[in-house]
């Protein structure tokens, strides 16, 4: 559905875009018995699933960082030109970039990764774009020690700057693959139990509980990223839903991941109510 709505603005906060914009057709196929399992980029999968469907498993998470792609090498976002025009349809990415560089200006960009790379290489009015490092890696792109981007059909002269999660918090579920199944399908449940990556499951459970409590979807200016360190789950999150920046962190037992997510959401909601 999302790929068909090429004229819809993903970055416009007033746009009436449905949750599940990128997953609807696959879920219909599941519910109608045409498919037994749907494979999603987890960041696109709504936290509230249709009746009869369930998240069966998640794969081990890839590199969750966001990455700046530009025509000039960058050691940090401070190296972008003054007033840089950054092509991105992600409210989350642009809101966080403006926290780091208030002078930047965002413009919409659509198309697959190759199309976006060509636009940055060829359109001199665009200085950079922001993409997901996981998607770049899965497509065979690499970043050299000098920051130069390499891979299939990469336009000459492009450089990449991966951003640490502490600098730009990734989207909820970013870099994880989610396997959606019918809730009453024992065969698929058994398969998913074998495929599930436990640590990633706990992390995305916290992130998705946070997002659900915030009332947001994959296009909301909200971010949350969890990791497990020394047996503890640590979640950091940010929201720009009110137009200003609110951050929070939390930690707990991995088995209580959903509770950690809800607690962090409550911390962010508190300033709104003050």
Buried (B, 14 or more C-beta within 10 A) or exposed (E): BBEEBEEBBBBEEEEEBEBBBBBBEBBEEBBEEEBEBBEBBBBBBBBEBBEEBBBBBBBBBBBBBBBBBBBEEBEEBEBBEEEBBBBBBBBBBBBBBBBBBEEBEBBEBBEEBBEBBBBBBEEEEBBBBBBBBBBBBBEEBEBEEEBBBEBEEBBEEBBBBBBEBEBBBBBBBBBBBBBBBBBEBEEBBEBBEEBBBEBBBBBBBBBBBBBBBBEBBBBBBBBBBBBBEEEEBBBBBBBBBEEEBBBBEBBBEBEBBBBBBBBBBBBBBEBEEE
